[in-house]
């Protein structure tokens, strides 16, 4: 059975900041609740920014891969 060869381009690497997991601050026993809440909110905001950058990179890559090439138009 014939299996077609699929050509694919190398995917660009993600930014180093986005390759790492989101930071989980944990809970420090004995710390004030508002301080812990603040640390958690800062970590969540950082993670949301990271997620946004990854999604933006993915959408850009998806758009580039979907764009018709010169050979496809002929």
C-alpha positions as CSV (number, residue, x, y, z in Angstrom):
1,X,0.0,0.0,0.0
2,X,1.3,3.4,-0.9
3,X,1.7,6.0,1.9
4,X,2.0,9.6,0.7
5,X,4.9,11.6,2.1
6,X,3.7,14.6,4.0
7,X,6.1,17.5,4.0
8,X,6.1,19.6,7.1
9,X,8.1,22.6,8.2
10,X,9.9,22.7,11.4
11,X,7.8,24.3,14.1
12,X,9.3,27.4,15.7
13,X,10.3,27.0,19.4
14,X,8.1,28.7,22.0
15,X,9.6,31.5,24.0
16,X,11.7,30.1,26.9
17,X,9.3,31.7,29.3
18,X,6.4,29.8,27.8
19,X,8.1,26.4,27.8
20,X,8.0,26.2,31.6
21,X,5.0,25.3,33.7
22,X,3.0,28.0,35.5
23,X,4.3,28.8,38.9
24,X,2.4,27.4,41.8
25,X,3.1,29.5,44.9
26,X,1.7,27.1,47.4
27,X,0.6,28.2,50.9
28,X,2.9,29.3,53.6
29,X,1.6,28.2,57.0
30,X,1.1,31.1,59.3
31,X,1.1,33.8,56.6
32,X,-1.8,36.2,56.5
33,X,-4.6,35.2,54.2
34,X,-4.5,38.4,52.2
35,X,-0.7,37.9,51.5
36,X,-1.4,34.4,50.3
37,X,-4.3,35.6,48.2
38,X,-2.0,38.2,46.6
39,X,0.7,35.7,45.8
40,X,-1.8,33.4,44.2
41,X,-3.3,36.2,42.1
42,X,0.1,37.3,40.9
43,X,0.9,33.7,39.9
44,X,-2.5,33.4,38.1
45,X,-2.0,36.6,36.2
46,X,1.4,35.4,35.0
47,X,0.0,32.1,33.9
48,X,-2.8,33.8,32.0
49,X,-0.3,36.0,30.2
50,X,1.8,33.0,29.3
51,X,-1.3,31.1,28.0
52,X,-2.2,34.2,25.9
53,X,1.3,34.2,24.3
54,X,1.1,30.5,23.5
55,X,-2.4,30.8,22.0
56,X,-1.2,33.8,19.9
57,X,1.8,31.8,18.6
58,X,-0.4,28.8,17.8
59,X,-3.0,30.9,15.9
60,X,-0.2,32.6,13.9
61,X,1.3,29.2,13.1
62,X,-2.1,27.8,12.1
63,X,-2.8,30.9,9.9
64,X,0.6,30.4,8.1
65,X,0.0,26.7,7.5
66,X,-3.5,27.4,6.1
67,X,-2.3,30.2,3.7
68,X,-2.4,28.9,0.1
69,X,1.0,28.6,-1.5
70,X,2.0,29.6,-5.0
71,X,2.0,25.9,-6.1
72,X,-1.5,25.4,-4.8
73,X,-2.9,28.3,-6.8
74,X,-1.7,27.0,-10.1
